[in-house]
Amino acid sequence: MNAVTKLKTADARPLSPLERLREPFAPHHISRLPKPTKKQTEEVKADFKKGIRCGECGSWHHPDVVHLDYVGHAALTDRLLDVDPNWSWEPVAFRDGLPAFDTTGGLWIKLTVCDVTRLGYGHAAVKPGQDPGAREKEVIGDALRNAAMRFGAALDLWHKGDLHADDEPEEKPRTQTKGAEAPKPPTLAERAIRLEVAMRNQPDEPALRKAYALASGLCADLADKEPKRLAEIEDLYASLLAKFAPAEDFGLNGDEIPEFG
């Protein structure tokens, strides 16, 4: 049972627009994205017959490839229009009158729905033979889905487990020892160090991108208060991305993202 279903069951009142944004997507709006390992991709490249025509996604790939659920750009845009016909987005920064992409080719955006604005980050790898502007459109679609996830759109697809399992025990409040000081929240510098450590410990490119995207709040704070520190983190992110092979294009035309695992 998800959060929206619980809310309906609790009071049966009409959902607000932002609550409707969190409603589960219909099965026909959810697709499957193949995520082959580097070894699997190399095997199929070396011997085409080692691949299969997949019944789930329609692509030709290794038979043991893992698939991720995702909601495409069109389905997400349809949901945003249903919730707020006047929704909008804009880049966080401009350069020479155009959206300012960062040093890795990613883009920070502001998504506004029902007069509420939240940040999102998008990125996409350069693919061989890609049409001019195709990567930039993919980055924008990536950023929109990432920002919409901050509103709760397709959140269950991003999470590998059950976000709202009914049998989860309630967490008991922690009692503070008399005379003990409450723990202080981490400083901006400590948060930046934790992000660097987290990025270095990611096993593959999708995990690295997810770790970086989930730190959108931190990066926004650094952009405002410590832009040089943000530049260092972006440089580290770019160097770590370079260690991973670029993702294989399976004919999705850069318009879909796994929901965001």
PyMOL commands that set and color helices and strands:
alter all, ss='L'
color gray80, all
select helices_A, chain A and resi 3-11+17-21+27-29+38-46+48-50+73-83+134-150+155-158+188-200+205-213+216-225+227-241
alter helices_A, ss='H'
color red, helices_A
select strands_A, chain A and resi 30-35+52-53+60-61+66-71+88-91+94-95+98-99+107-113+116-122
alter strands_A, ss='S'
color yellow, strands_A
deselect
rebuild
show_as cartoon
